[in-house]
Amino acid sequence: MVSKSQIKLITGLNQKKYRDKAGLFVAEGPKIISELYDEGLNLHALFSSEENKIGATNYFEVTPAELKKISFLKTANTSVALFEIPKPKPIAQFGLVMALDAVRDPGNLGTIIRLCDWFGVEHLVCSHDTADCYNPKVVQATMGSLARVNIHYISLNEFLKNCNLPIYGGVMDGNNIHTEKISTHSILVMGNEANGISDEIMKLITHKITIPRFGKNQKTESLNVATATAILLNEFKRSIGK
């Protein structure tokens, strides 16, 4: 059974200010919950309509009707879990570091986190105005990759000013990524869905790169930021691995 106070707590976690205050975030579905738990995240509480305790100390068996009250999905899954927000680790300035400048769509951020996991990018640096990685929509979109990528919310401007790595920026008018020389240790910056990389951050970019268009009419305005990130990460890893 889920109490009124628990419903209030869980539904409140849809907002960042309450996630920050409680130090908790929501994950839904046995697969994602199991992945986060197996990766070592601290499980605060588990609410399930099935026998799925996965080592939870605070386990609550709930009905499907109760589950609907605490689910953020259109169709509630069988389990809702509360995890403790992990403390950030120091940012490593070696290998490839991913950086986001005001990427605000939760789906895009979730996909980019999965891409970092897929391509072995351990650190993702986000500007303060990037979507919160513990937003329920982002958590679901990461499909468990959230636990395997170190995500940092800091002043992107200050971070880039003080780093000693080449800074690549994905833009529309840069050098062809297919012919650009890629440094093994570097930072890749991707910008906002509508406006791209901000002027402030653009001043710090040392290498402007672009994905060439092959379409006959050359009329496609731009690529979705998550799609562009996938292509660029593939090229970075392919080039570094040569």
Buried (B, 14 or more C-beta within 10 A) or exposed (E): EBEEEBBEBBBBBEEEEBBEEBEBBBBBBBEBBBBBBEEEBEBBBBBBBEEBEBEBEEBBBBEEEBBEBBBBBEEBBBBBBBBEBBEEEEBEBEBBBBBBBBBBBBBBBBBBBBBBBBBEBBBBBBBEBBBBBBBBBBBBBBBBBBBBBBBBBBEBBEBBEEBEBBBBBBBEEBBEBEEBEBBEBBBBBBBBBEEBBBEEBBEBBEBBBBBEEEEEEEEEEEBEBBBBBBEBBBBBBEBBEE
